[in-house]
Amino acid sequence: MSDAIQWTADAEARLKEIPFFVRPAARKKIERFAQEAGINQITIEVYEQAKQKFGSN
């Protein structure tokens, strides 16, 4: 899945704020969210939408 989804530098930086031990799971959830929405690039906006959906504030 990671091959099809691109991350902007800003979104990658935001992902790095997540503790390293949950980061891989968070990345997969965000990428799945984007894929289901037909989005092929994770931007800060997409990142924030996924965060809202999963209830992480």
C-alpha positions in Angstrom: 0.0 0.0 0.0 2.8 2.4 0.8 4.0 2.3 -2.8 0.8 3.8 -4.2 0.5 6.5 -1.6 2.8 9.5 -1.6 3.4 11.7 1.5 4.2 15.4 1.3 7.2 16.5 3.4 4.9 18.4 5.8 2.7 15.4 6.4 5.8 13.1 6.9 7.0 15.7 9.5 3.7 15.6 11.3 3.7 11.8 11.3 7.1 11.9 13.0 5.5 13.7 16.0 3.7 10.4 16.7 5.6 8.2 19.1 7.8 5.8 17.2 6.2 2.6 18.6 2.8 3.4 17.2 3.9 5.3 14.1 3.8 2.2 11.7 0.2 1.5 12.7 -0.8 5.1 12.4 0.8 5.3 9.0 -1.2 2.3 7.8 -4.5 3.7 9.2 -3.9 7.1 7.5 -2.9 5.4 4.2 -6.0 3.1 4.4 -8.2 6.2 5.1 -6.7 8.0 2.0 -7.0 4.9 -0.2 -10.7 4.4 0.7 -11.3 8.1 -0.1 -9.6 7.7 -3.5 -6.7 10.0 -2.4 -3.2 9.1 -3.6 -1.2 11.8 -1.7 -1.2 12.4 2.0 -1.1 16.1 2.8 -1.5 17.8 6.1 -5.2 18.2 5.3 -5.6 14.5 4.7 -3.6 13.7 7.8 -5.8 15.9 9.9 -9.0 14.4 8.4 -7.8 10.9 9.2 -6.8 12.1 12.8 -10.3 13.4 13.3 -11.9 10.2 12.0 -9.9 8.1 14.4 -10.5 10.4 17.3 -6.9 11.4 17.9 -6.6 15.1 18.9 
